[in-house]
Amino acid sequence: MGLERELRGKAAGLRTNILICVGATLFTQLSIDLADVSGDPGRLAAQIVSGIGFIGAGTILHSRGAVTGLTSAATIWVVAAIGVALGSGAVLEGVGVTLLMLFVLRGLGWIEGQVRRQATEATISVEVPTGDDQIARVEETVRSCGLEIADMHALPAREGRTLVTLTVRGKSHQHDEVRLRLLRATSSYRLSINE
């Protein structure tokens, strides 16, 4: 799993995942060995979860409204769980989860990429005559083309005109269709698209 993250250029790569798994395994073995008859070896495993949460949070970045690193954080969490499984002697479960995670990261990653290629995001700015009916017409036109509106705001432009900016998501042919419809339906003065 660490190699898969490394090949994708992610923050938590091969060495990080190996260290987390080995550390979790060692802590679990020590917890079992040090627990007396009345001791609870699960207490140290619970602390592993807290510590891994801290490391996972460090891999998540938030910049310009986009969140990255969630998959790496989740991978770190599962790698720690695999380490705990191996440390407690559940080798079959640990190996099974490792194989399942490799399928999720590689196999489903390919499927996710195919889905993303079908849906693209763009920012549309259209300048229309001022009036609530014009803004509603822009929104209605975009939705009628099947595009999803993620964000929409209107600002005064020049005298008697309003600049409506929308962030939309959908298939490329829907983007093409909305361009034509907006130019026809809104009597727009200016239309720009950023993809």
N, C-alpha and C positions, 0 to 999 in steps of 0.2 A: 504494500500500500504506500509506503514511503517512496518507493521508486516511481510509482505512478504519479505521485504528487511532485516529485523532483522533475520528471520528464515534462510536466505541464508548467514548470517554472513557478511553483507555489512556494510560499514561505516555509511551511512545515514539510520538509523533504525527507530524504532517506535517513540521514543521521538523526534528525529530530524524532521521527517515528520509532526508530530502533531504540533510542535512549528512553523514550517514554515506555515502550513495551518492556524493556529489560528492567527499568526502575519499578514499574508496577508489579512485575513478576517477583522481583527480589523483596519488595515490601510485603507482598502477600505471603511469601514463604517465611519471612521473618516473623510476621504476625502469627502464623500458625505455629511456628516453632517456639516462640516466646510465650504464647498463651498457656497458662496453667490449666488445670482441670476446671477451675472456676473462671478463667479468663475468657474474653470474647474476641476471637480473631477477626471478627467482622468490623470492629471499630477502626482498625487501620485501613481496611478497604474503603470505608466510608470517607476517610480523610484523603484517600487517593482521588476520589471523585471530586472533592473540593479543590484540590491542587490542580487537577487537570482542567477544571473549569477556568481557573485563573490563566493557565497557559493558553487554552483555547480562545479566551477573550482577547489575548494579545495578538492572535492571528487575524482577528476581524478588524477590518478597516472601514471607516465611514468617510467618504469624500464626495463632495458635490452631489449629495443626494443618492449616491450609489453605495451599496454595502458589498464588500468583497471579503472572502476568506471564510465564509460560513462552511463550505464543504471541507476545507482544511481543519477547521475547528471540530467539526463532527468526526472527521477521520481520527484526529488526536484522541477524542473521547472514546471511540470504539477501540483504538489501539491499546489504550489503557485498560479497557474491559477485557481485551484479549490477554493482556499481561496478567491481570488478576485471575482469569480462567486458567492460564498455564501455571501460575504460581500455586493455585489451589489443587492442581492435579487434573483439571478438566481439559486434557490435551485435545481430545476429539472435538469438543465444543469450540475450543480456541482455533483449531485448524479449520473447522467448518465455517466459522464466522469470517475468518481470513479469506477463504475462497469466495464466500458470499460478497464480502466487501470489494474484492477485486472485480467481481462481475458488476457490482453497482457502479464502481468508479469508472471502469473501462466500457462495459457494455451499455449501460444506461447513459453514460456520458456521450456516446455516439448518437443514441436516439435523441437525447436532449439537443444536440447540435443540429440534427435534422429538423426538429420541431422549430428551433430558433430561426433556421433559414427560411422557413415558411412565413414567419411573422417578423416584420421589421418595424422599427420605431422611427418616427419622424416628427419634426416640429414644423407646423404650418402657421404662417403669419399671413393674414389677409386683412387688407384695409377696406372697410365698407362705410357707407353713409351712416352717420350716428343715428342710433335708435335701437330700442330693445328688440324690436321685431327683426332687425338685421342680425343681431347676435344670435337670437333663437334660430334664425334661418340657417346661419353657418353651422350651428350645432346639429340641427336636424339634417342638413345635407351630409355632414360627416357621418352621422350615425346611420343614415339610409344607405351609405356605401358599405356598411358592415365593419367600419373601423371602431376600435375601442378608444374612448377619450380618457387619457390618464390625467391630464391637467388642462385647464382652460382659464384664460383671463383676458380682460379687455381693458385697453388704455386709450385715453384720448390721443389722437394723432394730430393732424392739422385741423383747421377750422371746419367743423361739420363732418369730420371723419373719425372713425374709431379703428384702432388696430387690435384685431382679435388674434391671440396666439394660442394654439392648441398643441398638445403633445399627444400623438395618436399612435396606435399599434394595430397592425393587421398585415394581410398579405400584400405583396407588391402590386398586384393588379387592382386591389382596392385603393391603394395610394394613387395610382394612375387615374382611376375613375373619379376620385374625389377632387382632383385638380381640375378636371374638366367641368364637373358639376358646380364647383365653387365659383369658377369664372363666369359661368352662365347664370347661376341662381342669385348671386349676391350683388351683381353690378359692381364687382370689386375693382378698385383702382390699382391695387398692387397685390400680388400673391407670391410668396416665397416659401420654399420647402428646404429644410435642412435634414439630411438623413445621416 
